[in-house]
Amino acid sequence: MVGILLMTHAPLGQAFIAACNHVFRGATERLEAIDVVADQDLGEVQQLASEAIARLDEGDGVLVITDIKGGTPANCCNKLADAGRVEVIAGISMPMLLRAITYRRDTLDVVVEMALAGAQSGAVRVDNRIRVV
């Protein structure tokens, strides 16, 4: 099973985990979050991420999801990316995360593609201006 690590600006990661626990009615295994706080030491953040990846990897790899490309959490994870073992994607959303969790018994490449598809199809305009009579 692919492990999932959320690397986000605080308190976003823990909030996503709480939302997943609500949706799935319980804790989701092999899912962790590291919430980076302002002015946190970058070496410490990278060490925490490295340790979390080691815990989460059962041999199927780890998907790291960050909130903003170019932000501190993403930059720390980019250094840990290892094609086929640790993949990093940015722009976390609930549709992305739920899709990743749903497909994580598949290969890491499939989980990445499904997460990205979930993000793309999950962002839609909700328009209530048109009424059907």
SEPA-208578 format. One line per field, with one value per residue: residue number from 1; residue in one letter; x, z, y of N, C-alpha, C in turn. Coordinates in nm, 3 decimals, m for minus. Each point is the difference from the previous one (the first is absolute). Example, Ala and Ser with C-alpha at 12.3 -4.5 7.8 and 13.67 -1.06 7.14 Angstrom:
BEGIN
num = 1;2
residuo = A;S
npx = 1.319;m0.035
npz = 0.780;m0.072
npy = m0.569;0.105
capx = m0.089;0.082
capz = 0.000;0.006
capy = 0.119;0.119
cpx = 0.090;m0.077
cpz = 0.000;0.073
cpy = 0.120;0.109
This chain:
BEGIN
num = 1;2;3;4;5;6;7;8;9;10;11;12;13;14;15;16;17;18;19;20;21;22;23;24;25;26;27;28;29;30;31;32;33;34;35;36;37;38;39;40;41;42;43;44;45;46;47;48;49;50;51;52;53;54;55;56;57;58;59;60;61;62;63;64;65;66;67;68;69;70;71;72;73;74;75;76;77;78;79;80;81;82;83;84;85;86;87;88;89;90;91;92;93;94;95;96;97;98;99;100;101;102;103;104;105;106;107;108;109;110;111;112;113;114;115;116;117;118;119;120;121;122;123;124;125;126;127;128;129;130;131;132;133
residuo = M;V;G;I;L;L;M;T;H;A;P;L;G;Q;A;F;I;A;A;C;N;H;V;F;R;G;A;T;E;R;L;E;A;I;D;V;V;A;D;Q;D;L;G;E;V;Q;Q;L;A;S;E;A;I;A;R;L;D;E;G;D;G;V;L;V;I;T;D;I;K;G;G;T;P;A;N;C;C;N;K;L;A;D;A;G;R;V;E;V;I;A;G;I;S;M;P;M;L;L;R;A;I;T;Y;R;R;D;T;L;D;V;V;V;E;M;A;L;A;G;A;Q;S;G;A;V;R;V;D;N;R;I;R;V;V
npx = 0.085;m0.032;0.106;m0.064;0.083;m0.066;0.061;m0.048;m0.044;0.041;m0.114;0.030;0.117;0.004;m0.036;0.086;0.087;m0.037;0.007;0.116;0.035;m0.050;0.059;0.112;m0.052;0.118;0.102;0.073;0.027;0.125;m0.060;0.093;0.010;0.075;m0.038;0.047;0.065;m0.039;0.103;m0.064;0.095;0.053;0.113;m0.065;m0.055;0.115;0.054;m0.097;0.014;0.130;m0.016;m0.091;0.077;0.102;m0.078;m0.032;0.125;m0.097;0.057;m0.118;0.077;0.030;m0.123;0.075;m0.096;0.032;m0.001;0.121;0.005;0.120;m0.095;0.026;m0.124;m0.040;0.066;m0.039;m0.119;0.016;0.073;m0.117;m0.043;m0.054;0.012;m0.128;0.059;0.035;m0.130;0.018;m0.119;m0.030;m0.061;0.022;m0.091;m0.120;m0.048;0.111;m0.013;m0.129;0.032;0.101;m0.078;m0.097;0.100;0.032;m0.088;m0.003;0.064;0.119;0.040;m0.076;0.049;0.117;m0.021;m0.045;0.101;0.081;m0.053;0.009;0.120;0.028;m0.055;0.070;0.069;m0.119;m0.056;m0.045;m0.088;m0.056;0.060;0.022;m0.127;m0.022;m0.095
npz = 0.000;m0.085;0.064;0.081;m0.039;0.088;m0.082;0.102;m0.028;0.125;0.037;m0.126;0.018;0.126;m0.058;m0.098;0.093;0.072;m0.113;m0.026;0.125;m0.027;m0.117;0.046;0.087;0.002;0.074;m0.084;m0.024;0.042;0.079;m0.029;0.092;m0.066;0.103;m0.099;0.107;0.012;m0.076;m0.033;0.068;m0.117;0.066;0.099;m0.086;m0.064;0.120;0.042;m0.118;0.011;0.127;m0.036;m0.102;0.083;0.086;m0.097;m0.035;m0.047;m0.094;0.015;0.082;m0.013;0.010;m0.032;0.072;m0.072;0.070;m0.002;m0.132;0.043;0.079;0.123;0.028;m0.112;0.029;0.123;m0.051;m0.080;0.105;0.045;m0.109;m0.029;m0.130;0.007;0.089;m0.029;m0.018;m0.054;0.048;m0.063;0.090;0.123;m0.017;0.052;m0.118;m0.001;0.125;m0.014;m0.118;0.055;0.102;m0.084;m0.071;0.126;m0.028;m0.090;m0.115;0.036;m0.119;0.023;0.122;m0.052;m0.102;0.086;0.080;m0.105;m0.042;0.125;0.001;m0.120;0.025;0.111;m0.087;0.043;m0.091;0.116;m0.096;0.085;m0.097;m0.055;m0.018;0.024;m0.087
npy = m0.118;0.094;0.048;0.082;0.097;0.073;0.083;0.069;0.120;0.021;m0.052;0.025;m0.059;0.043;0.113;m0.025;m0.037;0.104;0.068;m0.060;0.020;0.118;0.017;m0.053;0.085;0.054;m0.035;0.068;m0.127;0.008;0.089;0.090;0.095;0.085;0.072;0.070;0.044;0.124;0.026;m0.112;m0.059;0.035;m0.007;0.058;0.086;0.012;0.010;0.080;0.060;m0.003;0.032;0.091;0.033;m0.010;0.067;0.083;m0.019;m0.077;0.073;0.064;0.069;0.128;0.046;0.104;0.054;0.106;0.114;0.053;m0.013;m0.024;m0.050;0.035;m0.042;0.057;0.109;m0.022;m0.025;0.103;0.031;m0.045;0.064;m0.117;0.023;m0.032;0.080;0.124;0.020;0.120;0.036;0.112;0.076;m0.040;m0.093;0.011;0.042;0.073;0.038;0.019;0.052;0.068;0.027;0.028;0.053;0.021;m0.093;0.095;0.012;0.044;m0.041;m0.106;m0.010;0.030;m0.081;m0.091;0.032;0.008;m0.113;m0.043;0.056;m0.047;m0.118;0.018;0.074;0.032;0.074;0.042;m0.015;0.085;0.069;m0.117;0.028;m0.127;0.032
capx = m0.085;0.075;m0.015;m0.029;0.048;m0.043;0.097;m0.074;0.010;m0.088;m0.036;m0.075;0.013;m0.082;m0.140;m0.033;m0.012;m0.127;m0.108;0.002;m0.055;m0.145;m0.054;0.017;m0.052;0.107;0.137;0.050;0.134;0.113;m0.021;0.054;0.015;0.096;m0.041;0.117;m0.033;0.083;0.138;0.052;0.129;m0.018;0.063;m0.092;m0.115;0.045;0.024;m0.132;m0.057;0.077;m0.042;m0.138;0.004;0.051;m0.108;m0.115;0.033;m0.002;0.056;m0.079;0.028;m0.070;m0.043;0.005;m0.087;0.026;m0.106;0.036;0.128;0.091;m0.004;0.098;m0.025;0.027;0.144;0.067;m0.033;0.059;0.133;m0.017;m0.065;0.079;m0.094;m0.043;m0.004;m0.060;m0.049;m0.050;m0.090;m0.041;m0.135;m0.092;m0.144;m0.068;m0.017;0.130;0.038;m0.093;0.032;0.127;m0.026;m0.082;0.076;0.137;0.040;0.057;0.140;0.022;m0.030;m0.146;m0.049;0.031;m0.090;m0.137;m0.006;m0.004;m0.131;m0.097;0.014;m0.051;m0.145;m0.065;m0.012;m0.107;m0.082;m0.135;m0.076;m0.142;m0.075;m0.092;m0.101;m0.085;m0.139
capz = 0.000;m0.009;0.112;m0.041;0.092;m0.031;0.045;m0.023;0.098;0.114;0.048;m0.110;m0.010;0.103;m0.036;m0.105;0.063;0.073;m0.099;m0.050;0.106;m0.004;m0.121;0.007;0.131;0.082;m0.040;m0.125;0.026;m0.083;m0.037;0.100;m0.040;0.065;m0.016;0.015;0.059;m0.044;0.049;0.044;m0.059;m0.119;0.024;0.085;m0.082;m0.090;0.082;0.034;m0.121;m0.029;0.098;m0.030;m0.121;0.040;0.073;m0.087;m0.116;0.023;m0.120;m0.116;m0.024;0.076;m0.070;0.084;m0.056;0.063;m0.029;m0.098;m0.068;0.030;0.142;0.082;0.008;m0.130;m0.027;0.083;m0.053;m0.132;0.020;0.040;m0.108;m0.054;m0.099;0.022;0.143;0.066;m0.099;0.063;m0.078;0.073;m0.025;0.068;0.013;0.049;m0.106;m0.028;0.110;0.006;m0.113;0.030;0.102;m0.060;m0.096;0.043;m0.005;m0.133;m0.004;0.031;m0.120;m0.014;0.108;m0.041;m0.109;0.053;0.085;m0.088;m0.065;0.100;0.017;m0.119;m0.015;0.122;0.000;m0.091;0.039;0.044;m0.050;0.032;m0.065;m0.098;0.067;m0.089;0.042
capy = 0.118;0.125;0.092;0.138;0.103;0.137;0.100;0.123;0.108;m0.028;m0.134;m0.059;m0.145;m0.065;0.023;m0.097;m0.132;0.000;m0.010;m0.138;m0.084;0.022;m0.063;m0.146;m0.041;m0.057;0.034;m0.057;m0.052;0.041;0.140;0.091;0.140;0.086;0.139;0.086;0.130;0.112;0.007;m0.130;m0.033;m0.081;m0.129;m0.076;m0.039;m0.106;m0.120;m0.053;m0.059;m0.121;m0.101;m0.039;m0.082;m0.133;m0.069;m0.026;m0.083;m0.145;m0.060;0.043;0.141;0.104;0.120;0.119;0.104;0.129;0.097;0.102;m0.018;0.110;0.030;m0.072;m0.145;m0.062;0.007;m0.101;m0.132;m0.019;m0.057;m0.140;m0.072;m0.111;m0.055;m0.136;m0.031;0.116;0.096;0.122;0.084;0.121;0.051;m0.091;0.026;m0.120;m0.100;m0.061;m0.087;m0.113;m0.088;m0.067;m0.103;m0.104;m0.081;m0.024;m0.140;m0.017;0.045;0.141;0.080;0.007;0.087;0.138;0.039;0.008;0.119;0.117;m0.001;0.042;0.145;0.068;m0.015;0.047;0.146;0.037;0.115;m0.032;0.114;m0.013;0.110;m0.055;m0.080;m0.079;0.010
cpx = 0.089;m0.028;m0.024;0.045;m0.048;0.103;m0.060;0.037;m0.104;m0.124;m0.069;0.005;m0.087;m0.149;m0.044;m0.015;m0.131;m0.118;m0.007;m0.058;m0.152;m0.062;0.004;m0.043;0.104;0.135;0.039;0.143;0.100;m0.021;0.050;0.007;0.111;m0.042;0.120;m0.045;0.097;0.135;0.053;0.129;m0.019;0.064;m0.087;m0.119;0.039;0.026;m0.133;m0.064;0.070;m0.040;m0.141;m0.005;0.048;m0.108;m0.112;0.028;0.007;0.062;m0.073;0.021;m0.087;m0.035;0.002;m0.085;0.024;m0.108;0.036;0.136;0.087;0.000;0.101;m0.029;0.034;0.150;0.077;m0.025;0.064;0.137;m0.007;m0.065;0.096;m0.094;m0.028;m0.008;m0.065;m0.036;m0.063;m0.093;m0.047;m0.144;m0.108;m0.143;m0.064;m0.024;0.131;0.033;m0.091;0.026;0.129;m0.022;m0.076;0.081;0.136;0.041;0.055;0.146;0.008;m0.033;m0.150;m0.058;0.024;m0.099;m0.144;m0.016;m0.010;m0.135;m0.108;0.003;m0.061;m0.150;m0.076;m0.017;m0.102;m0.073;m0.139;m0.085;m0.147;m0.084;m0.102;m0.098;m0.085;m0.141;m0.079
cpz = 0.000;0.124;m0.052;0.112;m0.048;0.060;m0.033;0.101;0.110;m0.005;m0.106;m0.004;0.099;m0.029;m0.110;0.058;0.078;m0.097;m0.058;0.103;0.006;m0.119;0.010;0.135;0.084;m0.056;m0.127;0.024;m0.103;m0.060;0.115;m0.056;0.080;m0.032;0.032;0.053;m0.049;0.069;0.054;m0.077;m0.118;0.013;0.084;m0.080;m0.091;0.076;0.039;m0.119;m0.034;0.095;m0.028;m0.124;0.033;0.073;m0.093;m0.113;0.041;m0.118;m0.126;m0.032;0.083;m0.094;0.100;m0.069;0.078;m0.040;m0.114;m0.061;0.028;0.145;0.076;0.009;m0.131;m0.030;0.081;m0.056;m0.135;0.011;0.037;m0.109;m0.060;m0.092;0.026;0.146;0.080;m0.108;0.074;m0.098;0.088;m0.036;0.065;0.000;0.053;m0.112;m0.034;0.107;0.008;m0.113;0.027;0.101;m0.061;m0.089;0.051;0.016;m0.138;0.004;0.030;m0.120;m0.020;0.106;m0.035;m0.106;0.048;0.089;m0.085;m0.073;0.096;0.023;m0.117;m0.014;0.122;0.008;m0.106;0.053;0.038;m0.030;0.031;m0.065;m0.100;0.073;m0.104;0.055;m0.042
cpy = 0.124;0.084;0.141;0.093;0.135;0.096;0.135;0.107;m0.030;0.087;m0.085;m0.153;m0.073;0.020;m0.096;m0.140;m0.010;m0.015;m0.142;m0.096;0.012;m0.076;m0.152;m0.059;m0.074;0.037;m0.075;m0.045;0.051;0.139;0.085;0.141;0.064;0.142;0.090;0.136;0.106;m0.004;m0.131;m0.030;m0.095;m0.138;m0.090;m0.051;m0.116;m0.131;m0.065;m0.070;m0.132;m0.114;m0.049;m0.089;m0.141;m0.080;m0.045;m0.098;m0.146;m0.074;0.040;0.148;0.092;0.114;0.114;0.106;0.129;0.098;0.095;m0.030;0.124;0.042;m0.084;m0.150;m0.071;m0.002;m0.104;m0.140;m0.027;m0.064;m0.148;m0.085;m0.102;m0.077;m0.147;m0.040;0.111;0.101;0.118;0.071;0.116;0.037;m0.084;0.052;m0.128;m0.100;m0.072;m0.103;m0.123;m0.100;m0.076;m0.112;m0.117;m0.094;m0.046;m0.144;m0.036;0.046;0.149;0.088;0.017;0.093;0.147;0.047;0.016;0.123;0.125;0.009;0.045;0.150;0.074;m0.009;0.052;0.150;0.040;0.123;m0.049;0.122;m0.020;0.110;m0.053;m0.092;m0.070;0.004;m0.122
